[in-house]
Amino acid sequence: MSIESHLVELVRRHQALEREIERERNHPATSDTQIKELKRKKLHLKEEIERLKQKTSVAA
């Protein structure tokens, strides 16, 4: 898998987590812990996306 395709996949997963967080926020049975875990995963993806963007800009 190329870096670019990996980056596209990470962005797709990041967007999916954003949608899931919004759904969970609107669901009354969701705990704050569940939302925090989703946000943590989303942040991890964002950091990985930024790392790969920097890697591709340095390589270019």
C-alpha positions in Angstrom: 0.0 0.0 0.0 1.4 3.4 -1.0 1.7 6.2 1.5 -1.0 8.1 -0.4 -3.5 5.3 -0.4 -2.8 4.7 3.3 -3.4 8.4 3.9 -6.7 8.3 2.0 -7.8 5.3 4.2 -6.8 7.1 7.4 -8.8 10.2 6.4 -11.8 7.9 5.6 -11.6 6.3 9.0 -11.2 9.7 10.7 -14.4 10.9 9.0 -16.2 7.7 10.0 -15.2 8.2 13.6 -16.5 11.8 13.5 -19.9 10.5 12.3 -19.9 7.8 15.0 -19.1 10.4 17.7 -22.0 12.5 16.5 -24.4 9.5 16.5 -23.3 8.6 20.0 -23.6 12.1 21.4 -27.3 12.0 20.2 -27.9 8.6 21.8 -29.0 9.0 25.4 -27.6 5.6 26.5 -24.0 6.4 25.5 -21.6 7.0 28.4 -19.0 9.8 28.5 -16.3 7.0 28.6 -17.4 5.6 25.2 -17.3 9.1 23.6 -13.9 9.8 25.1 -12.6 6.5 23.7 -13.9 7.4 20.2 -12.3 10.8 20.5 -9.0 9.3 21.5 -9.1 7.0 18.5 -10.0 10.0 16.2 -7.1 12.0 17.7 -4.7 9.1 17.1 -5.8 8.9 13.5 -5.4 12.7 13.1 -1.8 12.5 14.4 -1.0 9.6 12.0 -2.5 11.6 9.1 -0.3 14.6 10.0 2.8 12.4 10.3 2.2 10.9 6.9 1.5 14.3 5.3 4.8 15.6 6.7 6.5 12.4 5.5 5.1 12.9 1.9 6.0 16.6 1.8 9.6 15.9 2.9 9.9 13.1 0.3 8.5 15.3 -2.5 
